[in-house]
Amino acid sequence: MQFTPALLAQHTGRFTRLKTPLDTPAAQRDPQVVATVSRMLLDIERRGLDAVREYARDLDGWTREDFSLAPDRVAQSGDRLDPELRSAIELGAERTQAFARRQREGLVDFDVELEPGLHTGVRYIPVGRVGAYLPAGRFPLTASAFMTVGVAKAAGVPHVTACTPPQPDGGANDAVLYTAHVSGVDRVFVLGGVQALAAMALGLIDDLPVDMLVGAGNAYVAEAKRQLFGRVAIDLPAGPSEVAVLSDASADPAIVAADLLGQAEHGTNSPAALVTTDADHGAAVIAEVERQLATLATADICGPAWRDHGSVTVADSPEVAVALMDDLAPEHLEVLTADDAWYHDRLRNYGSVFLGEWSTVAYSDKGMAGTNHTLPTAGGAKHSAGLSVSRFMKPLTYQRVEREATRLVAPATVTISRSEGMAAHEATAQMRLDRWER
């Protein structure tokens, strides 16, 4: 998450860098990761389930024959949770699905008669089968199933399969399982990494291949989704999680620093950027980050992330601040200013925006805000939006031409086809025109 050279040249002299990130290549396209994933996918495609079992054994220590979990085991996972955590999971599932259902209501089928006898329209049809990857490493990302399984079900997807990696004891993470259960999952398999994505895409563990793969994961999971795209749909090509804060002198440096570190906690390669219109505020945030790192339990992750990928930029005006932030196009954007509405009206490139000091990215990360936390990274917000109910829907168009409309569509079709030299196309229209004229 860095400024483009063109943007920097355009605004030369209009900003100051108080802290600059390392100039490193995009983490999600590590050549070694690309090559490893390519080799694994080819091997799994050739050898099928035998290769999946081999990778599961060698990479995750899985020695059982079957990867599937019985439905009652998934349903009873909540019994092993602290009641407070169980209630929080149930709240997140309902809130996320409530937002998704409201989005679904906005996708309305329609039929329009463009000309007399020329009927066209759209029907929204859900994808048939979805495979959701539910990470469960050092940080299990409990809420991931809200965003993938739950939103797919709100869209009307008939069958959702989930894969989650085994824990050191050979089982699955109960919080992740219960989240999948209350989100409406149909089948769960204890299988992680590239082999899980390949198994779902190729139909090696469930009855049929899935039509779409969704869910977060490490660099290998993200690359597997990228390479499987085309065979199946994917949610979006995700990279390391990132956050950017746009703030001014009215913002509390402690809050800004905490929110920068909150996303840096995702990994040592997670960028965190501050764009501010006040140099003293920027310096205060830098000092506050260091103060908080001194006592933060996850400083082993947040510290390197901030040191290598953190940045602080001072813009000489609100307009330049907006231009800088739109160039970054962050996954998560927080706006903490004296006039948040002014910035909200002008900002255009972000995965999701959090307005005001009472809004923090963690509320969405953990499913409490209702919005989806599966969002574009690495500048993807310049052209793409995050995962939503619409991503699981196919807007299928149709057309029905009555006899009376032939004269409105056939002659021009004949003319264009003839100019292109496409005789068969011309014939399909001319044949109907001849019949209409008889």
N, C-alpha and C positions, 0 to 999 in steps of 0.2 A: 504494500500500500504506500506508493510514493507518487509525488507530483510528476507529471509528464514534462519533458524538456520544453515543449511548445508553450505550456501554461506558464512555466517559470520565465521564459523569454518574454512572453506577453506582458507579464506583471513585474518585470525587473524594476527594482527600487521601491516597490509597493509592499514589501514584506521583509521580515527578518527571521532568520532561523536561530532559535535558542538551543535547539537540540536536533541533530540530524541522524536519521537511521543509517545503518550500514547499507551499502549498495550491493545487494545480494540478488541472485536469480530467484525467480518464483519457486517457492518450496514445492508446489504441487506438480512441478514438471522436472523433478530430479531424474536425470537419465538412467541412473541405476534402478530407481523405482519403476520407471517405464519398462526397462528391459526385463526385470524380474517378473513383473505382472504379466507381460506379454508371454514369457516362457511358461508361466503357471497356467494361464488360460488355454494356451495351445495344448499343453499336457493334459489338462482336464477334459478338453474337447475330444482328445484322442482316446484317453483311457477311461473316461467316465467316472463312475462312483469309486472305483479302485484308487484313482488319483486323489479324489476328494478325501477319502479315508487316510491316505498316506500323508497328505499335507496336514490334516487335522491331528494326526498322531505326532508328526515331527514338530509342528509349530505350536500346538496347544496341549499336547499330552493326552489327547482323546483316544481311548483304547476300546470303547464299546462299538458294537456293530451298528446300532441304530442311533440316529441323531434326534429323532422326534421325541417330544414330550407329550405325555397323555393329557387330554383336556382337563381332567380333574386335578392333575399336578399343577397346571397353570392356574386354574381357578382357585386352588387352595394356597397359592403363594402369598396372598394377603394375610393369611392366618399367622404367618411367621414374621410379620412386620410389626414394628411399634405402632400402636393405634394412631398416634399423632401423624406419623408418616403416611399411614394408610389413608387417613382422612384428607391429607394434603394431596395425595395422588388422585383421589376421587374428585376433589375440587378442581384440580388442573384438567382432568379429563373432561369434565362437564363444561368448564369455561372455554376450553379450546374447541370443543365440538359445537358449542353454542355460537361462537363466532363463525365457524365454518358453515354451519347451517344457514346463518344469515347471508353469508357470501353465496351459498347455493341458491337461495331465493332470488338473488339478483341475476342469475343465469336463466333467462326466460326463452323458451321456444317461441318462434314466430313464423307466420306465413304471410307473404305479401304478394299481391298481384301487381307486378311492375307495369304490365300492359294488359289490356283485355285478353284473357286466355293464357297469359304467361305467369305462372305461379312459381315462386321460389321461397325458400325458408331455411330454417335451422332447427335441428333437434340436438339437445345436449344429452349425450349417452356416456355413462361412466366406462372407464377401462375395465376389462374383465377380471384380470388377476394382477395383483401387486405384490412385490416382494420388498419387505422392509428390513433394513439392517439396523439392529439396536445395539450400539456399542456398550461395552461393560468392562473397561479397563480400570486404570487407577481412579478415574472419575467416570462412573457408569452412565452419566447423562440420562437419568431416570425419565425426564420429560420427552425424550426423543420419540417414544411411541405415541404421545399425544399428537405430535406434529405429522406423523407419517400414517400410522395405523388408524388413529382416530379421525383424521381429516379425510383419509380415503373412504372410510365407512360413511362419513357425513356426505360424501359425494355420491354414495350408492354403489361403491365397488363391491361386487358379490363375494370375492375371495381375497383375503389378505394373509399371506404367509410371512412369518418373521423369523429371522435368524439372529441369535445372540451368542457371543463367544463363551466358552466354558470358563468357570472360575477355577482357582487352584485346587479346590476340592472336587472338581469334576462336574459340579452342578451348574445351574444358572443363577444369576443374580435375582433374588426374590422381588426386589423393588422394580426392576426392569420387567420381570414377568407379570407382576400385578398391574403395572401400567399398561402393558400390552393387553391384558385381559379386560380391564375396564374400558379400554379403547375399542374393543370389539374384534380382536385378532381371531382368525380361524384356525391356524396351525402355527406351532412354534417348534423350531429346531435349535439344538445346542450346537452351533457351528459358527466359526468366526472367519474373518479375513477374506482374502481373495477367493478362497475355496467356497465360502458361503455365497458370495455374489454369483460365481459361476454356476454353482449347483442350482440356484433359483432360476437363473436365466436359461439354463439348459434343461430344466425339468428333471434333475437327477434325484431330488429328495421328496418332491411332492408329486401329485398326479400328473400335472402338466407344467410346462414352462410358464413363468410369469410374463406379463406384457410390459411391466414397468418396474424399475428398481429405484428405491428411495432410501434416504437415511444417511446419517453422518458416519464418519469413521476416520481412520488415520490416512496417511498419504497413499498407502497401498490400496485401501478400500476405495478412496477417491479415484485413483488411477484405474482400478478395475471397472468402476462404473463408466469412466470415460471410454475405455476400450470396448466395453460391451454395448455402448450406445450405438443404435442402429439395429442391432439384433433385438434390443428392448429399448423402451424409452427410459429416461432417467429424470430425476427431479431437477438437478443442476450440477455443474462441475464445481464442487466445493473445495476450497483450500483452507489454510489455517484461519481460525476465527479472528476477527478484527473489530476494533472499535475506534471511533473518532468522536471527539467532543468539540463543539463550537461554543465558546464561552466568552464572557466579558468581565469587567471588574466587579459586576454585581454578584458573580457566582462565588460560592465557598470553595477555596482551593482544596480543602480536605475532601469534599464531596467529589470534585472533579478527579482528584488523585485516586480515590477509592474506586471510582468507576473505570478509570483507565486500567488499574490493576485487576479489576474484576474480570476483564476479558483477556488480559495478558496471562491470566491463570490457566487458560485453555492449553497453552503449550509454549515452549521456549521460542517458537517461531511465530507467535501471534503478535501482529502489529497493534500499537496503540498510539493514536495521534491526537494532539491538541492543536486547534487553530483558535487563536484569541485576538481580540482587538486591543488588548492591554498588556504591555510588556511586563509590568510589575506582577500582574496576575499570572502570567506565564512562568515567571521565575519562582513565584510562590508555589505553583503547582509542582514544579520540578523538585523543590525542597520538600514538599509534603509527600511526594512519592517516595523519596529516600527515607523519610521519617517512618512511613508506614511499612516499608520493606523491612525495616530493622526488627519488627516484631511479627511479621506476617508468617503464618505457618507454612504457606506455600511459596515462600520467597525463592526457593530453589528453582521454581518455574517462572514466577513473575519477574524476578530480578534479571535473569538473562534476556527474557523477552523485552523488557523495558530498555535494558542497556543496548541491545542490538537492533531492536525494531521500533523503539519509542521515538517520537518526534514532537517538537513544540515549535510552532510557527506563529509569528505575530504579524497580523495584517494591518495595514494603515487605515482601513475603512471597513464597514460592514459589507459593502459591495465586493471588495477584494476577498474578504473572508468567505463569502458565498462562492465566489469563483474557485478559490482554493479547495473548498470542501467538495464542490461538485466534481472537481478534477480527481480527488481521491476516491469518490464514489464508494464510501465505506459500507461494509456489511451492516454494522450498527452505528447509528448517528445519534448523539445526544446534543440537545440544544439547551444551554443554561445561560440565559441572557436577560437583560431588562425588558426585551421585547421579542419573546419567542415567536409570536404570531407573525411578525415581520419576516423573520428568517424562514419560518415554515412556508409562507406564501412564495418564497423565491427559490428555495432549495429544490433540486430536481433529481439528484443522483444519490440514492441510498437504498439499502435493503429494507430497513425499518427505522423510523425516527422516534425518539423519546424526548418529549417536550417538557421542560421545567425540572427543577431540582427534586421534585417528588417522584419523578419517573426514572427508573434505572433499568438497564438491559437485563439484569438478573430476573426481573419480573416476567419478561418474555421467555428467557432461557428456561425457566422452571415451570412454564405453562400457566402462570397466574394472570397474565395480561390477556390471554385468549388468542393473541396473534401468533402466527407461525414463526418459529425461530430458524427454520431452514431457509437461508438467505444467500444471495450471491456474494462472492468474495472476489478479491484480486481485480477490482474495477468492473466486475460483471454487472454492477448496478447501473452502469451507463446504458445497458441495453436489455437487461432482464430484471424480472421481479422474483420474489421469493416463492417458495412452495405455498400453494393455496388449493382450495377445493377445485378451482378451475383447471388446475394442472392434471387432475384425475378425470376430467371431463373432455369428451371429444365433441366439438361443435360441428356436427355433420350437416352439410348443406344438401338440399334437394331441389329439383326443378321438375315441373310438370307442365308440358306445353300442350294446349288444346288445339284442335284443328284450326280454329279461327285465328290463332296467333302465328300460324305458319308464315303468313305474308310479312310478319314483323321481324322474324328472325332468319328465315331461310335465304332471302336474296343477298343480304350482306354477308352471310356465312359463305355462300357460293363465291361471291366476289373475292373475299379474303383468301379462301382456300385456293382459288384459281391463281391468284397473284403469287402464292407460295409454291405453286406446282404440286399441291397435295390433292391428287385426283380422287382418292378414296374419300377424303373428307368432303370434297365438293359433291361427290355422288350421294352421300347420305342426306345432304340438305336438298340437292336438286330433285332427288326421288320424291321427297315429301312435298316439295313445291309443285312438281308435276301432278301429283295426286290431288293436291288442294285445288289446282286450277281446273281439273276435269269436272 
